Amino acid sequence: MRIKFFLNHAYNSYLNFRFLVWFVFIHEFIFDFYQLEGESMIPTFNAFGDIVIVEKISKSIGTYKAKKGEIICLTNPVNENMSLCKRIIHLEGETVQLSNGNEYVVPKNHIWVEGDNKSNSLDSRKFGAVPLQMIQGRVYFQIWPKLLYLKH
């Protein structure tokens, strides 16, 4: 009887471990759910509580190519423990007109990102161009409070 209990326990532990490995793999390399906070992407997203699906597989396998206009999640250049959700405005080599009248050319392997709510957004206008390595993935779906496919 003890052997049967031990085998059942071992088998259940094995199944739990497999589930955990698949969950971590999917979370890190395939897609993830992000809950958005803040006003920087109004009117595209609400200030608090929207949940989006972020596709990560193309970045994981090296086929991701940044596109102007797409919404991405990236590591916050000011605080690397946080993520940001922004829209790609300029790609490498493109010229940005700064508010002070100067021009800035986006360096190689960098992008320029901004929030849709220009008056309330921590973005490239504050911290400059962002290295492509900081991109976590592209936002494909909003799933809460409404289901919405985001065209890029």
C-alpha positions as protocol buffer text, in pm:
chain_id: "A"
residue {
  index: 1
  type: MET
  ca { x: 0 y: 0 z: 0 }
}
residue {
  index: 2
  type: ARG
  ca { x: 285 y: 240 z: 82 }
}
residue {
  index: 3
  type: ILE
  ca { x: 454 y: 169 z: -251 }
}
residue {
  index: 4
  type: LYS
  ca { x: 133 y: 250 z: -439 }
}
residue {
  index: 5
  type: PHE
  ca { x: 97 y: 576 z: -241 }
}
residue {
  index: 6
  type: PHE
  ca { x: 460 y: 664 z: -313 }
}
residue {
  index: 7
  type: LEU
  ca { x: 420 y: 591 z: -686 }
}
residue {
  index: 8
  type: ASN
  ca { x: 101 y: 800 z: -707 }
}
residue {
  index: 9
  type: HIS
  ca { x: 271 y: 1085 z: -524 }
}
residue {
  index: 10
  type: ALA
  ca { x: 580 y: 1061 z: -747 }
}
residue {
  index: 11
  type: TYR
  ca { x: 366 y: 1054 z: -1062 }
}
residue {
  index: 12
  type: ASN
  ca { x: 163 y: 1358 z: -948 }
}
residue {
  index: 13
  type: SER
  ca { x: 485 y: 1544 z: -866 }
}
residue {
  index: 14
  type: TYR
  ca { x: 617 y: 1457 z: -1213 }
}
residue {
  index: 15
  type: LEU
  ca { x: 297 y: 1592 z: -1376 }
}
residue {
  index: 16
  type: ASN
  ca { x: 315 y: 1910 z: -1170 }
}
residue {
  index: 17
  type: PHE
  ca { x: 679 y: 1956 z: -1267 }
}
residue {
  index: 18
  type: ARG
  ca { x: 599 y: 1907 z: -1639 }
}
residue {
  index: 19
  type: PHE
  ca { x: 317 y: 2160 z: -1613 }
}
residue {
  index: 20
  type: LEU
  ca { x: 548 y: 2409 z: -1442 }
}
residue {
  index: 21
  type: VAL
  ca { x: 819 y: 2365 z: -1707 }
}
residue {
  index: 22
  type: TRP
  ca { x: 566 y: 2418 z: -1989 }
}
residue {
  index: 23
  type: PHE
  ca { x: 415 y: 2717 z: -1812 }
}
residue {
  index: 24
  type: VAL
  ca { x: 755 y: 2885 z: -1767 }
}
residue {
  index: 25
  type: PHE
  ca { x: 853 y: 2804 z: -2128 }
}
residue {
  index: 26
  type: ILE
  ca { x: 531 y: 2952 z: -2267 }
}
residue {
  index: 27
  type: HIS
  ca { x: 551 y: 3255 z: -2035 }
}
residue {
  index: 28
  type: GLU
  ca { x: 913 y: 3335 z: -2127 }
}
residue {
  index: 29
  type: PHE
  ca { x: 925 y: 3247 z: -2498 }
}
residue {
  index: 30
  type: ILE
  ca { x: 578 y: 3221 z: -2657 }
}
residue {
  index: 31
  type: PHE
  ca { x: 335 y: 3477 z: -2510 }
}
residue {
  index: 32
  type: ASP
  ca { x: 245 y: 3646 z: -2184 }
}
residue {
  index: 33
  type: PHE
  ca { x: -36 y: 3844 z: -2026 }
}
residue {
  index: 34
  type: TYR
  ca { x: 32 y: 4202 z: -1915 }
}
residue {
  index: 35
  type: GLN
  ca { x: -198 y: 4418 z: -1705 }
}
residue {
  index: 36
  type: LEU
  ca { x: -154 y: 4780 z: -1804 }
}
residue {
  index: 37
  type: GLU
  ca { x: -139 y: 5073 z: -1563 }
}
residue {
  index: 38
  type: GLY
  ca { x: -102 y: 5439 z: -1639 }
}
residue {
  index: 39
  type: GLU
  ca { x: -237 y: 5702 z: -1873 }
}
residue {
  index: 40
  type: SER
  ca { x: 34 y: 5700 z: -2141 }
}
residue {
  index: 41
  type: MET
  ca { x: -159 y: 5485 z: -2392 }
}
residue {
  index: 42
  type: ILE
  ca { x: -499 y: 5658 z: -2363 }
}
residue {
  index: 43
  type: PRO
  ca { x: -713 y: 5645 z: -2583 }
}
residue {
  index: 44
  type: THR
  ca { x: -587 y: 5309 z: -2715 }
}
residue {
  index: 45
  type: PHE
  ca { x: -603 y: 5155 z: -2367 }
}
residue {
  index: 46
  type: ASN
  ca { x: -771 y: 5262 z: -2044 }
}
residue {
  index: 47
  type: ALA
  ca { x: -563 y: 5411 z: -1764 }
}
residue {
  index: 48
  type: PHE
  ca { x: -592 y: 5104 z: -1539 }
}
residue {
  index: 49
  type: GLY
  ca { x: -686 y: 4740 z: -1566 }
}
residue {
  index: 50
  type: ASP
  ca { x: -661 y: 4657 z: -1936 }
}
residue {
  index: 51
  type: ILE
  ca { x: -511 y: 4313 z: -1998 }
}
residue {
  index: 52
  type: VAL
  ca { x: -321 y: 4242 z: -2319 }
}
residue {
  index: 53
  type: ILE
  ca { x: -152 y: 3939 z: -2475 }
}
residue {
  index: 54
  type: VAL
  ca { x: 209 y: 4001 z: -2570 }
}
residue {
  index: 55
  type: GLU
  ca { x: 356 y: 3775 z: -2840 }
}
residue {
  index: 56
  type: LYS
  ca { x: 718 y: 3682 z: -2763 }
}
residue {
  index: 57
  type: ILE
  ca { x: 795 y: 3389 z: -2995 }
}
residue {
  index: 58
  type: SER
  ca { x: 921 y: 3595 z: -3291 }
}
residue {
  index: 59
  type: LYS
  ca { x: 1168 y: 3771 z: -3060 }
}
residue {
  index: 60
  type: SER
  ca { x: 1269 y: 3438 z: -2902 }
}
residue {
  index: 61
  type: ILE
  ca { x: 1350 y: 3272 z: -3234 }
}
residue {
  index: 62
  type: GLY
  ca { x: 1509 y: 3580 z: -3390 }
}
residue {
  index: 63
  type: THR
  ca { x: 1251 y: 3660 z: -3658 }
}
residue {
  index: 64
  type: TYR
  ca { x: 1110 y: 3976 z: -3495 }
}
residue {
  index: 65
  type: LYS
  ca { x: 1140 y: 4292 z: -3702 }
}
residue {
  index: 66
  type: ALA
  ca { x: 1024 y: 4617 z: -3541 }
}
residue {
  index: 67
  type: LYS
  ca { x: 757 y: 4802 z: -3740 }
}
residue {
  index: 68
  type: LYS
  ca { x: 648 y: 5161 z: -3720 }
}
residue {
  index: 69
  type: GLY
  ca { x: 310 y: 5196 z: -3553 }
}
residue {
  index: 70
  type: GLU
  ca { x: 306 y: 4867 z: -3364 }
}
residue {
  index: 71
  type: ILE
  ca { x: 250 y: 4859 z: -2990 }
}
residue {
  index: 72
  type: ILE
  ca { x: 518 y: 4681 z: -2789 }
}
residue {
  index: 73
  type: CYS
  ca { x: 607 y: 4602 z: -2431 }
}
residue {
  index: 74
  type: LEU
  ca { x: 964 y: 4682 z: -2336 }
}
residue {
  index: 75
  type: THR
  ca { x: 1188 y: 4701 z: -2035 }
}
residue {
  index: 76
  type: ASN
  ca { x: 1169 y: 5047 z: -1880 }
}
residue {
  index: 77
  type: PRO
  ca { x: 1508 y: 5214 z: -1949 }
}
residue {
  index: 78
  type: VAL
  ca { x: 1472 y: 5422 z: -1631 }
}
residue {
  index: 79
  type: ASN
  ca { x: 1373 y: 5130 z: -1402 }
}
residue {
  index: 80
  type: GLU
  ca { x: 1462 y: 4786 z: -1539 }
}
residue {
  index: 81
  type: ASN
  ca { x: 1228 y: 4616 z: -1287 }
}
residue {
  index: 82
  type: MET
  ca { x: 929 y: 4763 z: -1471 }
}
residue {
  index: 83
  type: SER
  ca { x: 783 y: 4722 z: -1819 }
}
residue {
  index: 84
  type: LEU
  ca { x: 635 y: 4987 z: -2045 }
}
residue {
  index: 85
  type: CYS
  ca { x: 378 y: 4962 z: -2321 }
}
residue {
  index: 86
  type: LYS
  ca { x: 444 y: 5208 z: -2606 }
}
residue {
  index: 87
  type: ARG
  ca { x: 403 y: 5259 z: -2980 }
}
residue {
  index: 88
  type: ILE
  ca { x: 702 y: 5249 z: -3215 }
}
residue {
  index: 89
  type: ILE
  ca { x: 723 y: 5590 z: -3384 }
}
residue {
  index: 90
  type: HIS
  ca { x: 1066 y: 5582 z: -3554 }
}
residue {
  index: 91
  type: LEU
  ca { x: 1311 y: 5311 z: -3659 }
}
residue {
  index: 92
  type: GLU
  ca { x: 1691 y: 5321 z: -3681 }
}
residue {
  index: 93
  type: GLY
  ca { x: 1827 y: 5581 z: -3919 }
}
residue {
  index: 94
  type: GLU
  ca { x: 1510 y: 5794 z: -3912 }
}
residue {
  index: 95
  type: THR
  ca { x: 1516 y: 6157 z: -3806 }
}
residue {
  index: 96
  type: VAL
  ca { x: 1311 y: 6272 z: -3506 }
}
residue {
  index: 97
  type: GLN
  ca { x: 1205 y: 6636 z: -3473 }
}
residue {
  index: 98
  type: LEU
  ca { x: 1252 y: 6725 z: -3106 }
}
residue {
  index: 99
  type: SER
  ca { x: 1031 y: 6978 z: -2926 }
}
residue {
  index: 100
  type: ASN
  ca { x: 1327 y: 7219 z: -2889 }
}
residue {
  index: 101
  type: GLY
  ca { x: 1363 y: 7238 z: -3268 }
}
residue {
  index: 102
  type: ASN
  ca { x: 1667 y: 7009 z: -3289 }
}
residue {
  index: 103
  type: GLU
  ca { x: 1682 y: 6690 z: -3490 }
}
residue {
  index: 104
  type: TYR
  ca { x: 1790 y: 6349 z: -3364 }
}
residue {
  index: 105
  type: VAL
  ca { x: 1879 y: 6046 z: -3578 }
}
residue {
  index: 106
  type: VAL
  ca { x: 1777 y: 5714 z: -3423 }
}
residue {
  index: 107
  type: PRO
  ca { x: 2095 y: 5502 z: -3386 }
}
residue {
  index: 108
  type: LYS
  ca { x: 2144 y: 5157 z: -3537 }
}
residue {
  index: 109
  type: ASN
  ca { x: 1961 y: 4878 z: -3349 }
}
residue {
  index: 110
  type: HIS
  ca { x: 1741 y: 5130 z: -3166 }
}
residue {
  index: 111
  type: ILE
  ca { x: 1381 y: 5250 z: -3191 }
}
residue {
  index: 112
  type: TRP
  ca { x: 1195 y: 5562 z: -3083 }
}
residue {
  index: 113
  type: VAL
  ca { x: 881 y: 5492 z: -2877 }
}
residue {
  index: 114
  type: GLU
  ca { x: 604 y: 5720 z: -2751 }
}
residue {
  index: 115
  type: GLY
  ca { x: 279 y: 5681 z: -2568 }
}
residue {
  index: 116
  type: ASP
  ca { x: -44 y: 5769 z: -2749 }
}
residue {
  index: 117
  type: ASN
  ca { x: -121 y: 6023 z: -2474 }
}
residue {
  index: 118
  type: LYS
  ca { x: 160 y: 6268 z: -2558 }
}
residue {
  index: 119
  type: SER
  ca { x: 86 y: 6498 z: -2263 }
}
residue {
  index: 120
  type: ASN
  ca { x: 131 y: 6221 z: -2003 }
}
residue {
  index: 121
  type: SER
  ca { x: 387 y: 5964 z: -2115 }
}
residue {
  index: 122
  type: LEU
  ca { x: 732 y: 5854 z: -2004 }
}
residue {
  index: 123
  type: ASP
  ca { x: 885 y: 5767 z: -2341 }
}
residue {
  index: 124
  type: SER
  ca { x: 1174 y: 5833 z: -2580 }
}
residue {
  index: 125
  type: ARG
  ca { x: 1113 y: 6208 z: -2554 }
}
residue {
  index: 126
  type: LYS
  ca { x: 1239 y: 6172 z: -2195 }
}
residue {
  index: 127
  type: PHE
  ca { x: 1488 y: 5881 z: -2212 }
}
residue {
  index: 128
  type: GLY
  ca { x: 1593 y: 5875 z: -2577 }
}
residue {
  index: 129
  type: ALA
  ca { x: 1606 y: 5592 z: -2828 }
}
residue {
  index: 130
  type: VAL
  ca { x: 1564 y: 5238 z: -2694 }
}
residue {
  index: 131
  type: PRO
  ca { x: 1789 y: 4942 z: -2785 }
}
residue {
  index: 132
  type: LEU
  ca { x: 1603 y: 4664 z: -2969 }
}
residue {
  index: 133
  type: GLN
  ca { x: 1718 y: 4422 z: -2697 }
}
residue {
  index: 134
  type: MET
  ca { x: 1482 y: 4594 z: -2451 }
}
residue {
  index: 135
  type: ILE
  ca { x: 1175 y: 4489 z: -2649 }
}
residue {
  index: 136
  type: GLN
  ca { x: 989 y: 4212 z: -2465 }
}
residue {
  index: 137
  type: GLY
  ca { x: 727 y: 4149 z: -2732 }
}
residue {
  index: 138
  type: ARG
  ca { x: 451 y: 4293 z: -2946 }
}
residue {
  index: 139
  type: VAL
  ca { x: 97 y: 4349 z: -2819 }
}
residue {
  index: 140
  type: TYR
  ca { x: -144 y: 4143 z: -3031 }
}
residue {
  index: 141
  type: PHE
  ca { x: -470 y: 4132 z: -2837 }
}
residue {
  index: 142
  type: GLN
  ca { x: -649 y: 4325 z: -2571 }
}
residue {
  index: 143
  type: ILE
  ca { x: -853 y: 4070 z: -2376 }
}
residue {
  index: 144
  type: TRP
  ca { x: -998 y: 4286 z: -2096 }
}
residue {
  index: 145
  type: PRO
  ca { x: -1224 y: 4482 z: -2066 }
}
residue {
  index: 146
  type: LYS
  ca { x: -1306 y: 4398 z: -2428 }
}
residue {
  index: 147
  type: LEU
  ca { x: -1163 y: 4150 z: -2676 }
}
residue {
  index: 148
  type: LEU
  ca { x: -977 y: 4340 z: -2947 }
}
residue {
  index: 149
  type: TYR
  ca { x: -726 y: 4234 z: -3211 }
}
residue {
  index: 150
  type: LEU
  ca { x: -465 y: 4507 z: -3255 }
}
residue {
  index: 151
  type: LYS
  ca { x: -376 y: 4552 z: -3620 }
}
residue {
  index: 152
  type: HIS
  ca { x: -18 y: 4651 z: -3692 }
}
